[in-house]
Amino acid sequence: MMNSKQLKRFITASLMAAFTCFATYIIRIPSPTGYIHPGDSFVILCGVILGPLYGALSAGIGSLLADLLAGYPQYAAATLIIKALTALAASFIYRCFKRSLLSVIAAGVAGGILVTLGYFCVEYFMYGFGGALSGVPLNTVQNMFGIVLSAALYPLLNKIPQVKEFMSE
C-alpha cells in the first residue's frame, strides 16, 4: 500500500507527464523530421522535480503519448527512451551540483546533447546520414528553447512548498 508521500509523488509524476504531453503536442512548429515544441522544458523539470525514477518515467511517457497523438508513431519508442534518459541525466546533474538555477541550466545542456544524439541515431537508421544531420539544427533550437523555459519556470516552481520538497530530496 502507498503511503502519503508516495501517493503525492505518483500524482505529481502523473501531472508532469500530462504537462509534458500537453506542451509537446499542443504547441508544435513543424519541421522536416518532426516538430519543434516546448515540451523539453518539462522533460528537464521532470528530472529536476521528481528525481531519477519518477522523472524518467514521467518524461518518457508524456513524450511518447505526444508522439502518438501527433501522428508520429515511428518515433514513439525512441522518444520514450531518449526523453527518459534526458530526465534521468537532468536529475543526476541537478542533484550532484548545488540544486540551483545554474544546475538546471547545466542539466538542460546535458539533456539537449542526449536528445540531439539520440534522435540523430534514430534518424540515421530511418533517413540515412543526410536526413539525420538535417535534424541537428532543429533539435538544437528546440533544446535551447527547452533550457530557457525550464530556467524561467524553475524559480516559480521552487516557491511551491510541495514541489520544493521533492526537489530537495
Secondary structure, DSSP 8 states (H G I E B T S, - for coil): ---HHHHHHHHHHHHHHHHHHHHHHHS-EEETTEEE-THHHHHHHHHHHH-HHHHHHHHHHHHHHHHHHHT-HHHHHHHHHHHHHHHHHHHHHHHHTTSSHHHHHHHHHHHHHHHHHHHHHHHHHHHHHHHHHHHHHHHHHHHHHHHHHHHHHHHHHTTSHHHHHHHT-
